[in-house]
Amino acid sequence: MQEIHKYIRIYTKYAIGAFKNFAEVEIEQINLKFGIKIAGKTGIPMLTEGSGEANFNIEVKCKFPTKITAK
């Protein structure tokens, strides 16, 4: 489980960093959603099965600055 926490922190830092110095828009909100599914089956020794799934969604709410026209 510690390994999973480590990767969640890495991806969170990476995603937020991608928008940190984004001068073209004003970032109002960033939503990060992680989904992790781990499954395993055991039976006769040497016959085991395991699987895993993960997804990562990023939703960004931002405002584009109004353009000021020259007079």
Phi, psi and omega in degrees: 000327178298324179296319178296315178301320179300314181291325177298316178297318180298311182293326177296312179299319180296314182295314180294320179298330180295334183251357186301313182247045182268091189286340185289335182223163175261111181283122179263326186200141174233124176249127178246134180231124179248137174232127181228132180228121181235133180223152178206151177228143175234157179201230178300138179311141181080356176242088179234162182219139177217152178209162179205150177223151175210147172219160187215115180245139177237129175237126183240129176252123183215164176241138174268135181294145175288139182280135178263124180271144180286144180265000000 
